[in-house]
Amino acid sequence: MRTLYILGLIVPLICYLLDSSLPKFYKFDPVKLQALSKASIEAGAGNTTVIFEHLVAALQEEYGTQHVNGLEKEKWFFNNAGGAMGAMIILHASITEYLILFGTPLGTEGHSGVHLAHDYFTILSGEQMRLDAGDIEPRVYRPGDQNYLPRGVGTQYVLNGWALELAQGWIPSMLPFGFLDTFTSTMDIANLWKTVYLTGVNIVGQLMLGKF
Ligand SMILES: *[C@@H]1O[C@H](CO)[C@@H](O)[C@H](O)[C@H]1NC(C)=O
């Protein structure tokens, strides 16, 4: 009984302390990411391939190649979540942050999910529209705009283009949202394996560099 009592106090306290110290572990700055994105959009002059290459080089220069992966065609995979589908590549994944390129030029629509992380979605090409419950008109985001979705908030979105997405918070808690559509819908096990494998390799690799 006493042990339960102590656990009931200690566990929430540890969780609270860990949670409130999360920002200490963050490496990426959403304001900086938006500035770099805008520079790459300008340099790419409407060519998304060029925008990606320019942006990844700039991110590697800013944050180091040990924290930002290069673009390799075979490292891309699909993500089905919340009814939406797009392709993505992991530039960085650790316990507290992920940085990815995500999108589709074909258009997709769905639920953002409700996460224990803040999300900064900077449009690189095309357009995103967002509807929060209670809105009548959509909010529209175009290249260079950053759509911020606070922790714990869910929204509906339409994406027809590509974005640089930064998430900061409890990244492992977000993963089930990214996996579950495999079992309820796509049954694309090879893609799931690629997702789990690449996410794991990145998180463990960053831990070994001391990046939580
Ligand atoms: C974009 O740039 C790449 C690399 O320079 C080139 O191969 C491709 O053809 C260009 N795409 C378009 C649509 O112009």
PDBQT file of the ligand as one rigid body, heavy atoms in Angstrom, charges set to zero:
ROOT
HETATM    1  C1  LIG A 301      14.431  20.034 -61.899  1.00  0.00    +0.000 C 
HETATM    2  O1  LIG A 301      15.800  19.997 -61.747  1.00  0.00    +0.000 OA
HETATM    3  C2  LIG A 301      16.358  18.709 -61.920  1.00  0.00    +0.000 C 
HETATM    4  C3  LIG A 301      17.811  18.747 -61.493  1.00  0.00    +0.000 C 
HETATM    5  O2  LIG A 301      18.474  19.871 -62.011  1.00  0.00    +0.000 OA
HETATM    6  C4  LIG A 301      16.151  18.291 -63.371  1.00  0.00    +0.000 C 
HETATM    7  O3  LIG A 301      16.700  17.012 -63.589  1.00  0.00    +0.000 OA
HETATM    8  C5  LIG A 301      14.660  18.269 -63.651  1.00  0.00    +0.000 C 
HETATM    9  O4  LIG A 301      14.423  17.982 -64.997  1.00  0.00    +0.000 OA
HETATM   10  C6  LIG A 301      14.015  19.593 -63.276  1.00  0.00    +0.000 C 
HETATM   11  N1  LIG A 301      12.574  19.416 -63.324  1.00  0.00    +0.000 N 
HETATM   12  C7  LIG A 301      11.786  20.244 -63.963  1.00  0.00    +0.000 C 
HETATM   13  C8  LIG A 301      10.319  19.951 -63.873  1.00  0.00    +0.000 C 
HETATM   14  O5  LIG A 301      12.198  21.202 -64.559  1.00  0.00    +0.000 OA
ENDROOT
TORSDOF 0
